[in-house]
């Protein structure tokens, strides 16, 4: 079944008349959030507008806003640091849509949002963009996907807060190379004591390995800087460790603060 879906996706991609990517703007938002704007379309990925960090959001709070006619929000999974229903209701209005994996579509719709369900490996075309949900692995058992977003000849992957998994190479072979990949790096351990020693989120060296298998031109590190003991413990100096690992492996990094745009 997976092979059939991959073949169907390749067929759709091959026949897709892509829109120009010259007008595309990509902005990093708070935490794991990303915003893409092209012509009359805005696309959010894991955008949140609620301060979950007691007044100290990592890198500062960048509320999701849009002034385009068409608006879409992708979510990798339904944890509250990746899915902010109240904020999405406000920014999407009564015409925008949340695009999410079919496994959580009913839950997302129950929060008062208009939903476009997506199946793994099967592209969804909207607003001059092509969105493809690909496998990811949540550290706490939730349903999770990564998103490939394509426009014209430009292609990105956003990996939410996935663990390391065995599908990176397949994704890279079928859909790479990528202009940029947005990958979590903080190797967080979460929950009441005693916490497991194994992180619930991918770590710095794993992000570099994933980018290599994905055939990415650059990594944008996301999902770091939210250390909140005792419940949420990040790897100490996660960003510095990541930058050192990327330099050692000769992997390019686009280090963006929330509110900064990606320069391709």
Beta strands, then each sheet from edge to edge (+ up, - down):
strand 1: 25-28
strand 2: 34-38
strand 3: 41-45
strand 4: 70-74
strand 5: 97-101
strand 6: 115-118
strand 7: 124-126
strand 8: 129-135
strand 9: 145-151
strand 10: 154-158
strand 11: 180-184
strand 12: 189-190
strand 13: 219-222
strand 14: 232-233
sheet 1: 1+ 2- 3+ 4+ 5+ 6+
sheet 2: 7+ 8- 9+ 10- 11- 13-
sheet 3: 12+ 14-
end
